[in-house]
Every structure is written in structure tokens, then in C-alpha cells.
Amino acid sequence: MKHQTAAILVIGNEILSGRTREANAHLAAKQLFKRGCKLAEIAIVPDIEARIVTTLNRLRADFDAVITSGGIGPTHDDITMDSIAFAFGKELIEHRYIVQEMAEHYGEDGLNDGRRRMARVPEGASLIRCQKTIAPGVQIGNVYVLAGVPDIFASQLEAILGDFGGRSFQRREIEVDMAESSFAASLDRIQVQFPDVEIGSYPSHCGNRPHGKICLNSKNGDALLKAVQAVQTMLAKLHAES
Amino acid sequence: MKHQTAAILVIGNEILSGRTREANAHLAAKQLFKRGCKLAEIAIVPDIEARIVTTLNRLRADFDAVITSGGIGPTHDDITMDSIAFAFGKELIEHRYIVQEMAEHYGEDGLNDGRRRMARVPEGASLIRCQKTIAPGVQIGNVYVLAGVPDIFASQLEAILGDFGGRSFQRREIEVDMAESSFAASLDRIQVQFPDVEIGSYPSHCGNRPHGKICLNSKNGDALLKAVQAVQTMLAKLHAES
């Protein structure tokens, strides 16, 4: 059974201090949408074990799966593996196969404490491998632990996406050149008429020349088509009246 | 007393479906950091009242203040004001002054249901005004409710930033051209030595030519300077040895 709902937990002080603009959650959001998996929450917390553990335990209880990003490197602020192990009540163990691979790649001299730190995984976890790095991500229960470095995250995400999804969402967008307030009531009635379709209205700026988009998402292609037609008819009618 | 810690609650299906890359939380993160307010969490939830209420109540209990972004427009999916009122056990009332201003600006004919919807505020809330729009944000208790449209959010944020902060954080970054694993243990010792300084290591890519940055944040300028010197000395020593 594939995961129908997911949450993303981003771990990193660099996002919260404004140093770095978060990118991994946005990539995952796009990929999950494409696969028909509903992304239900994104949470961004600092490199503090208690905060990671509490947030992870809440998210993994509430949703089918959790994808984490960040904190699995070699430095002291990389505490995600420790936190995940704690959350699951597991020991963190050095993975022999990874250590051996590191020794082969870097030589025995290159196998320092930092690299060994990246070979530690929660007991019972399975490895998520990718071409970009020897240091693995892991899956334990319904939690997927990925790297924060964007190209490694992207590569590891690719490796796990097969576990997520179902019937695909489809999206249609309709350009609008009138103020949201002028069609809000009509759009509300269309939303009530099509409960299977998620309808959103997104003004791109406010001012004298209103402009925006109405966005419709659904897993039901038939309902989506009818809702799009209803919106188009509604807009044409309002235009004719104005 | 200014808010020393804050959380940001972003409300919007468009972020979770990957349609839109979140921008407001990143702007707020940068501004709060500049003012010395610790951003403790960013949460992104869908346009679902129960989810907004639960998340808001958790965040406003845990941190000095919460800034929300999104869901205060005129359409059916704009349910943030309703959710905030519910979370505080308040009625949502039409604000006479805002309605009057809208009537003056748009004319009595232009004062449709959508616009009136944007004049609804939780009872007892104070208004957050900005130059970009008549529709206000609000402050109620320790919660600041701002728009999702980026230029309106930015303008409203400007209006409330005076409530946040304290002694400023300072940040220093040091370029590194060696693998994280080679300095991880030494950096850990420096972190232990300088508990007032938040030290992070961020590789920009992995591969044959390691490159990255060590980032140091602190409110204590003296400790920051000493920690920076310790990192530079440590790196020079490792270079000399390699």
C-alpha cells in the first residue's frame, strides 16, 4: 500500500535564521503532488533533539509517512540520526557495510570520526542509497531520513518516491483579470458544487489592475473538467455584466 | 517587552501542492534574525480550519509570538480569520471603520460580499494596516495575522517588526575547502567551548572538490570573535598537517 498522505520535516538552524531559503520541501511537494500523494504539512525545526523528536512523533502518528531533510552530515550539529533513533526507541549502530564502503573509497586513513558518524543508523532501519554519496539516508517505520544538501536530497527522494502516491492529482489554472472580491461568492458556490475539486484563488498583486489565477486540483478528472467549465462560464457571465 | 522567540504559521494549499514556492517565511526569518528575535519553528498547513486552529494553539502556547501568512482574502478558501477567532474563542465581527473605508474607496456598489469578508476581524483584535491594501491584518494576543500575497505580507511585516527582538544576532561565515568529516571533531570541540555561539557547517556540494561554509551566529560579539578565531586557527592547523 502506497503512502496517500505525507508530511515533511526540515531540520536546520540555517533555514530558521534566514541564512538559507528552503528548497527541498518545495521539490518534494511538487513530486508528491505529481504522484498523487497529499502533502499535509511542512514543519521546519532547529537542530535541537527534543524539538526534532516531538515533531517527528506527532507527524508520524498523524500521517502515512514523514520525509525528513537535513542534519545527517558529519558535524556536531548533525543530530537527526540520533533523534530518529531516540524517537523510535532504537540504538544507533555503526553500519558495517557502510564503514567498509567508506574504507574502500577513502582508504583506512580517510576513515575519520566524522565519516564514521555518517555510518551510524538506527537499529533495524533500511538504507536509502543514491549515486551522490556513500553516506546513506535511512527508512525506519514510516519515516524516510534524507540529507539536507539539495542535490543529495533530490537523488535520495528519487529513490523513495515509488513508496508514495496513488491516483494522480490533475491541476488546471485559469487566468483572471478581475478583482477576487467580484467573483468570490460565485466561486464559493462552485466549490460547494464540486467537493472533489480543491479550488483556490491566488491574486498575483493588488492595485488598480487586478490579476490572478484560479487553481483547481483534483484526482477526479471528470469533476475537474466540469468545475473548470463552471468557473469559465461564471467568469464570462461576470465579464458580460461588467 | 519585545518578543524574543517567534514561530511562523503559513496557511495555504498552494504551498503544499508544490504550486508555489514559499517566500514569506524566508523574508520573516531574515528580518527576525536581524532584530535578534529567535525564529523557533515554521509550520505550513492546508486551508483546513481544524489544522489551522490546532497548529496555532500549539505555537502560541510554546513561543512568545506567532506570525501567520495567508488565507485572509475574499474567497471561500480564505478561512484564516475564522480559524483565528475560533482559536481565541472570539466572535468574528465586521469592522465598521474598514467597511466605511472600503465604501469610500470602491463606492457603495463596489462594496460586495467578497470585500466585506475582508473587513471581518476577531472581536478585540487590533488592526495591522499597510499602504498596499485596505483589507487589514490583525493582532490578537500574541498572534499577528498577515496576508499571503508577498508584497502585502512584506509591508504588513514592516509594520509589526518593532514588537520583535532584542539584542541583535551577529553572523560570521568562513569558507572551507576541505571535507566536513576532516574538521568535524575539531569543530565539535569549539562548539563545546563556545556555548553562546551557534555553529553550523554547510557543505555546498559533495564530490571530489569539497567546499562549504562554517556559519557562526551569536548575540555575544566577544564570544563570536573568539569562536571565529578558534575556527580559523583550527582550519590553518589542519591545512598545515594535510
Interface residues (C-beta under 8 A of the other chain):
Chain A: G12 N13 E14 I15 L16 S17 G18 R19 T20 R21 E22 A25 H26 A29 K30 Q31 L32 F33 K34 K38 L39 A40 E41 I42 A43 I44 V45 P46 D47 R51 G73 P74 T75 H76 D77 N112 D113 G114 R115 R117 M118 K132 T133 V149 D151 I152 F169 R171 A179 E180 S181 S182 F183 A184 A185 L187 D188 Q191 E198 I199 G200 S201 Y202 P203 S204 H205 C206 C215 N217
Chain B: G12 N13 E14 I15 L16 S17 G18 R19 T20 R21 E22 A25 H26 A29 K30 Q31 L32 F33 K34 K38 L39 A40 E41 I42 A43 I44 V45 P46 D47 R51 G73 P74 T75 H76 D77 N112 D113 G114 R115 R117 M118 K132 T133 V149 D151 I152 F169 R171 A179 E180 S181 S182 F183 A184 A185 L187 D188 Q191 E198 I199 G200 S201 Y202 P203 S204 H205 C206 C215 N217
